[in-house]
Amino acid sequence: MRLLVCNEPGVLQMTVTNAQVRKMNEEYSKCNDLTLASLKSGMDRKTARKYRDAGKLPSELKKPRTWRTREDAFEEDWPALKEMLVDAPELEAKSLFEYLLDQKPDKYQQGQLRTLQRRVREWRALSGPPKDVFFPQKHRPGEAMQTDFTRMGELGITIDGAPFSHMLCHEVLPYSNWEWGTICHSESIPALRCGVQDALFRLGRRPIYHQTDNSTAATHHVNDNKRQFNDKYKALMDHLGMTPRTTGIGKKEQNGDVEASHRVLKRRMKQHLLLRGSSDFDSVDDYRRFLDGVMDGANKLRTDKVKEELGAMKLVLVDRLPDHSKTTANVSKWSTIRVKHNSYSVPSRLIDERVQVRLYDDRLEVFFSGVRQMTADRLHGRFKHRIDYRHVIWSLVKKPGAFQRYRFRSDMFPTVTFREAYDRLVATSLTEREADLAYLRVLHLAASTMEADVQIALECLLEAGELPLPDAVKALVLPIQEPSIPEMLAYNPDLSAYDSLLGEGVQ
């Protein structure tokens, strides 16, 4: 029983719960003794008789309250607010409250916002306009594959201690919830091409439709404010034998299965990372194997429905398309090329030549006369640059005066240690030109030998408080004597043991 305070001071009134009345009815049906039943259910005999005769529970006998426990603060202004809601139903309670605060700052306080929010919510439910109804759809096996991109930053994945910013091109078969995901770095057509093909060639079969949202990887704007499929995306669908279709603009719920699978996959990955004890991986390939293992484990739980899907789909009989696009670029006098509005350095021997570029989602490869010249991480966005000091240091060390105002000067410091070494040189009595030349010679040594060895030498000199001059660094990096090549004596095996195994009768 619960205790309620009556209006009369010092008097307590007991109220009976539904559970007590149910208990009383159960006991009364067993013994037909109202006194015993009321005692076992913890209520007075008169109260038990009341509910027995009424045949109803306390909640059913309770009359709705017709009075307010406190004054309605919005009673005076509610009619005007209701008219505003009728004219513009999308108005939010917070906006209306800010309007009231502006009109009557002395009447309302910030703590009354929740009261108005409840009032507006009740009005929407009782008198507001109809809301959109979502209709759950019955999926057919083998009919469609849904694809969407999702960011994976919330998992805190690191590669060798460094944060790994990436996305996942995620494919799902809605009927069976079979899924696959490919690591990518942007919502681009190369990433989409790679992800869809990874999923299809792993299945070995293809559904009728491929469904995406209105990302620029698959669609683009046209003059009448509608969207149509990109030529490259249509070519991919034609090659794989699927019919493309997309969700309505702003209707992400139409891709609801893959959207929901994002959350499920990330939650599953989080659990496996906890079991693993770390979210740090030695390499991207190591992380990819972990990701594949998580998805394989999830798909094994969907075996029966996956078999139905595979039985309803056609075989994939085509070859895999390259997961890159091709373009050409001219090498400038700066030893750079410009690809997708971003600049990359190339070996200076290619200046004034025209090179071929293979553009992947995560990297680009530069070819000249069919021979690969370099590979660089791809930049996403516009007007960025990635300059490898090894490509320009040979000329820069001959022209140290260009270093101070070099447009890509920040890329000439490969690590924080190199920057600290340069700052130490500048802080000494060396002139600006001497400090620049000394640092460029150290950088030249890093390009000629091993950057890691030069960095260790710089760290030793900086910790010892010594000046990181080129000769001092070189003395630590290069060995005093050339390593000697050990002499190896030829090994002459004794084969007589094999004769004894063959026996005396064998010639």
N, C-alpha and C positions, 0 to 999 in steps of 0.2 A: 504494500500500500504506500501511497505517497501522501505527504502532509502538506496541506494548504492552509495558509493563514486567512482567517475570516476577517471581515471588517470590524468585528467586535474585538477590542484589545484583549490579549491573553487567552483567546480561544483558538484551538486547533481543530481543523476539520479534515477527516480522512477521505480520500478518494480511492476508488477501486479501479484496478487495471483490467484490461481485456483478458490477460493471462489468468488472473485470479478467478474471474467469472467462468472461464473455460474449465479451470481446475475444479471449481465448485460443481459445475454441471456434470463433469466426469465422475466425481466422487458420489454425487447424488444418484446417478444412474446405477452405481454399483450397490449402494446400501439402502437407498430410499429413505435416508435419515438426514433431514436438512441441517440439524444441529451439528452432526458429525461432519457433514460436507463443508459447512461454513467454517468450522474449526480448522480442518485440513487445508482450506484455501486461504485462511488468514483474514476472515472478514466477520462482521457481526451477523447474527442470525437474521435480524430484520432486513439487513442489506441483502443477504442471500435470498430471502423470500421475495424481495422486490425484483431482483433480476431473474429469478426463476419464473415468477408470474408474468413478467414482461416478455421473456423469451428473446431478449436482445442484449447485446454487449454495451458496456458504458459508452463506447465511442458512437454507437448507433442512437443512444438516447440523448447525447449531447446536442444542444440547440446551437445553431450558428450565432456568433456574437454580432449584435447590431449596434454596438457602441464603440467609440474610440477610447483608447487608454491615454492618449495625449492629443493635444491640439494639432491640426493639420497646418503646417507652416506654409504650404503652397496653395491653400484653399482659395485665396483671393486672386492669385495669378494663374491658376491652373486653366481656367477657360481660355485665356489668351494663348497659353502654351499649347493647348489642345488644338486650337485653330491653326497654329503654326505647324503642328505635326500633320494635320489633315492636308494642308497645302504642300508640305514637303516631308513625306514620311521618312526620308532618309536622314533627317536631322537626328543628331545624337544628344543624349541627355547632358553630356558634358558641355556641349556647345550652348544648349539652352540655359544651363546653370551659369555659364560665363556671361550670357546675355543678361540674366537677372542680376548678377553681381555688378554689372556695368550700369544697369538701370536703377537698382536700389541697393547700393553698397551698405547702407545702414541696417537693412532688414535681414539680409542673408549672410551666412558664414560658410567657410570652406567645408566644415564637417557635415553639412546638409546635402552634399552631392549624392551620397548613397541613397538617401530617401527619394530624391528626384529620379534617380536611375531605376529604383524599384517601381515608382509610379509610371514612368515611361514604358518599362517592360510590361507591366500589367495592361496599359492601354494598347500596346501593340498586339498582345495576345487576345484581348477582348474586342477591340474595335479597329485594329490596324489593317493594312492591306494584306491580301493573301501572299504567302511566301512561296518561293520555288520549291517544288517537290522533286526529290531525287528518286529515281526508279531503279532499284537493283536489277542488274542484267544477268541473265543466265548464259554463261560462256559455253561455247561449243569446242570440243577437242580439235586441235590443229587449225583453228580458224585464224588466229592472229598472234603476233608478237608485239609487245609494247616496249619501247625504248625511251629512256630518259637519262639525263645527266644529274649527278648529285655530288656535292662537295664532301670530302672526307676529313676535313681539318679537325672536326670535333674528336676524332680518335687519337690525336696526338702522335701520329706515326713519325718516327725519325729514322734517317738512314745514316749510320755511323755517327750518331749524335746530332746530326743536323736536321732541322725540321723539313719534312717532305710535304710540300704543298701540292696536292693533286686532286683530281676528280675521278669519278667512275662512270663509264658508259655502261649503263645497267639495262639488261634485257630480261624480260619476263614473259612466260607463256601463261596467260590469265587462267586457263582451265586447270592446269596442274600446279601452277606457281613455280615451275622449273625456272631457274634463273642463272644468269652468267654476267660477269662484269669484267671490264677491261680498264686498266689504269690509263688515264689521259690527263691532259693539262688545259684543255679548252673545249668549248662546244663547237668544234670545227668539223668540216666534212671529212678530213682524214681520220679524226677520232671516231666519228660515226661509222665510217666505212670499216675501220679496224674492229670496232666493237660488234657491229652486226655480223660481220663475217666470222669473228671468233666464235660467237654463239651458234651460228648456223652450221659451221663446219665441225663444231664439237657435237652437235646433234646429228649431223648427217642428213637432215631433212629440213624442209621449209614449209611454213604455214602459207595460207592464202594471202593474208594482209600483213603489212608492217605499219604500225601506228606510232607516231611521234607527236610531240606538242609543236607549237609554232616557232621553234628555234630557227636561227638563221642558217644552221647547218643543213636543214631540209627545205626551208621556205624562205621567201624574201618578199619585201613590199613591192607592189605594183601601183600604177597611177590611180586606180579606182579604190585605193585603200583596202583592197583585198590581198590575200597572200596566195601564191602558187608555188609549186615545187621547183627547187633549183634543178638546172639541167644535169649537174653532176649527181644529185641525189636520184633523179629519175633514171639516169643511166645505171646507177647501182642497183636499183630495184628491178629494172629490166633484165640486167645480167643475172640476178639471183632468182628471178621468176616470181617475185612477190608484187602485190598491188599496194601502192602507198596510200595511206590515209592519215589524216591529222585530226587533232581535237579542235573544237571551236575556240576562237580567240577568247582568252580569259576563262576557259572552261577546263581547268586542270583536273577536275574530278573525273573527266572522261578518260584520263590516263591513270585512274585511281589505283589499279592493281600494282603497277610499277612504283607509284608514289608510296603506297603502303609498304611495298617490299624494301624500299630504301631504309625505312626505320627498322624493319625486322632484321635486315642484313647487318646494319650497323650495331644493333643490340647483340646479335650473335657474335660479330667480330670482337666487340668489347669483352664478352665473356671469354672468348678464346685467348684474347690478349692477357686477361687476368690469369687464366690457367697457365699461359706461357711465362708469365712473370715479368714481361717487358714489352714495350711497344717500339723498341729500337731494333733495327735490322742491319746486317752487315752490308747489304746491297739492295738495289731495287728488285733484282731477280729473286733474292731471298724473300723479300716481302711479297712478291707476286706468287711465289710458291705457297706461302702462308695463306694468301687470299684465295687461291684456287682450292686449297684443302678445305677451307671453311665452306665454300660454295658447294664443293663435291659432297661434303658431309650433309649439308642441308638437302641437296637434291636426292640423296639416297632415301630420305624419309618420304619422298613423293613418287616412289617407283611405280605403283599401280596406275596412277593417273598419267604419268609420263608415258607409260606403254600405250595407253589409249591415244595420247597425242601423237606419238610416233606412228601408230597405225593409221591415223587419219591424214598424215602429211606425206608429201611427195619427196622423193630422194633429191638431194643436191647433186646435180650431174655436171656442174660447171667448175672451172678452175677458179682459184682465189684471185681477186683483183689485187694489184699492188696497193699497199696501204700508205702510199705517198703520192704527191703530185709533183709534176716536173715544171721547171721554168728555167730561163737563162738570165744571166746578169753580166754586166760589164764591170771589170775591175778598175777602180778609179786610181788616180795618182796617189791617193791616200792609202792604197792597198786595202780598200774596202769594197764590198758589194752591198747593194740595197735590195732587200727581199721583204715583201709585204710591209713596206714602210718602216723597216728596221735595218740597221747597219751592222755588218759583220766584217771582221778583218780576215784576210786570206794571206797566204805566203806572198811576199813582195815580188817574187819571180813571175807572178801571174799578172802584174800591172799591165794595163792596156790590152789584156786578153779578154775573151768572152768565155765564160764558164757555164756549165750546166749544174743546176741545183735540184736535188731531190728533197722535197719538203715533207717531213713527217710531222706527227702531232708533237713529239717531244724533242726533235732534233732536225738538223738539216745537214746534208752531205754535198760537198762541192766536188765536181768532176771536171777534168780537162783532158780532152782526147780519149775519153772513156776510162781514164785512170782516176781513182778517188784521191783527192788532194788533202781533204780535211773533213772533220766532223765537229759540229758545234751544237750546244744546247739551243733549242729554238726559243726565241723571244716572242711573247704574246702581248698584244697591244700595238701601239704605234709610237714612232719617234724614240725608240730605245736603241742602245748600241751594246755590242759585245766585242771588245777588242782584246786579242791575245797579244801580250807584249812580245812574245817570241817572233811574231810576224814583222814587227817594226823596230825592234831594239837594235838590229844591225845598222840601220840607217840613223836611228836616233842617237846612238853613241858617237857617230861621226858629226852630228849636228846638235850638240847639247844645248845650243841657244834656243832651239825650238821647244824645249821641254816645258819652260815656264808657262807658255800660253797655248800649249797643245790642247786641242779641243777634247781629246779623250784622255787627258792626263790622269784622271782618277783610275782608269783601268791599268795604269802602270804600277799600281801597288797591289800585287796579287794577294797579300795577306796583311793583317794588322802589324805583324813584325817588320815587314818591309817598310811600312809607313813610319813606324817608330824609328827605324834606322835612318830614314831620310830626315825626319825631324831632328834627330840627334846631330846629324851632319850640319844642318842649317843653323843649329843653335851654337855651333863652335865658331872659332875665329876664321873659318874658311869663307871665302867670298861666295856669293850666290852661284856664280858660274862653276867654281871649284866644287861646291857641294852637289850641284846637279850632275857634274861630270863623274864625281866619285860614286854617286848612287847609280847612275846609268851603267857604270862599269860593273858594279855589283849585280845589277839586273842582267847584264850581258853574261856574267858568269853563271847565273841561274839558268839562262837559256842554253848555255853551252854544256852545262853539266846536269845536275839534278836540283830542281827548285827546293825540294825537301832538305837536301844537304846544306844548301846555302842558308835556308831559314834556321836550321839548327846552329850553324856557325854565327849567324846574327844574334840569336838569342843568347849564346854564350858570351859574346862580346858585350852586349847590352847589360847583361847581369853583372859582368865584371867591371862595368863602368868604363870600358874602353871604347875608343872611337871605331865605328865599323867601316874602316877604310878598305878599299879593294884588296890591297896586298894582305891585310890581316885576315880578311875573309878567305882569300885564296889559300893562305897557308893552312887554314883549318879544313878546307874542302878537298884540296888536291893532295894525294899521298906524296911523301918525300921520295920514295923509290917506286919504280914500276914493279908491280907484282910479278914474281917469277913463276914460270910454268913448270909444274913438277914433272919429272921424268917417270914414265910408266913403262915397266918391263912387260914384254909380251908374255902372255900366259900360255904354257904348253900343257894341255891336259893329258893325263895318263889314261889311255883307253883299254888297258889290259884287263881291267875289272869287267868290262863288257864281254870279253872273250870267255872268262870263267863262267859267266852267266849262261852263255850259249851251250856250253858243254864240250866235252872232248871230241864227240863225233861230228861236230860241225866244222867244216873247212872254211 
